[in-house]
Amino acid sequence: MNIEDVFTLIKGDMERVNHLIQNSLYSEVVLINQISQYIINSGGKRLRPVLVLLSANAFAYNDSASSSKDEHDVTLAAVIEFIHTATLLHDDVVDESELRRGKDTANELWGNAASVLVGDFLYSRAFEMMVGVGSMKVMEILSHSTNTIAEGEVLQLLNCNDASTTEARYIEVIHYKTAKLFESASQLGAVVAHQDDATEQAMAKFGMHLGTAFQLIDDVLDYSASSEDMGKNVGDDLAEGKPTLPLIYAMAHGTEEQAKLIREAIEQGGLEQIEAITQAIETTGALDYTRNIARKEAEQAIAQLENIPDSKYKQAMITLAHFSVERSY
């Protein structure tokens, strides 16, 4: 099975998710419609909604008598995408980003104020939708997730321009800011399919490890992929003074001159020394190191599926874990 097979497997479910997303975006405020439609339709893999659907289907949720009536997996997949999109709108304002997924960011087109407020709209709409599921467990998971993600944003802000950031501190940011929503997406599929606590936790850990691997490869691609492949500018993290794992490793294992160069770039931001820093990252093996950490995370994700019943959906989740570390975009 390859990644295209994964998307084909849940094509019908994803069509329902996309239909619900479009219907739920509507507002009588025209600017909200414009920005929401722009950001939601600007591309992206939608891996988090995919995780909800794969997890639910792995436990035969769509074969149950109630699924045809409620489609809670579809609702929660849309909710997860709304929450993710809201974080992107806020991230781009905080980072002063101009490009995402190969297109101008919403804040570049409409300004920071409008982007922040529409992000708030998407958050609140997501909570309206999750209330409709009628599950306190769902509310608990998603409310905790959004709070954790906000904490992750603040942790990342504290790490910005701080060249003393350790690998452990950086991994903590990934767990809070990125992996938490992957974790929730995987867990929610088990929740709506009424699985026991042990199974729920296994799915949550699968998502956490998968999300960590995914972010680490994003860090690798920031220094090894083209702007066209990534949909953003090469070296964006360095320009913003973010000490990601390749930089942290290169500082610790490079020459004194290389460490000084990277330290100054993190502290000051900017891309004036991007070529020399990229060379330092390559010569120290920082990209290979980060890839290896990502592979270990993907392996740990797959290990969580050991006691999950065999099915094409379980195989799809395994494929997704492999894709997270093998991708070039």
Buried (B, 14 or more C-beta within 10 A) or exposed (E): BEBEEBBEBBEEBBEBBBEBBBEBBEBEEEEBBBBBBBBBEBEBBBBBBBBBBBBBBBBEBBEBEEBEEBBBBBBBBBBBBBBBBBBBBBBBBBBEBBBBBEBBBBBBBBEBEBBBBBBEBBBEBBBEBBEEBEBEEBBEBBEEBBEBBBBBBEBBEEBBBBBEBEBEBBBBBBBBBBBBBBBBBBBBBBBBBEBEEEBBBBBBBBBBBBBBBBBBBBBBBBBBBEEEBBBBBBBBBBBBBBBBBBBBBBBBBBEEEBBEBBBBBBBEBEBEBBEBBBBBBBEBBBBEBBBEBBBBBBBBBBEBBEEBEEBEBBBBBBBBBBBBBEBEE
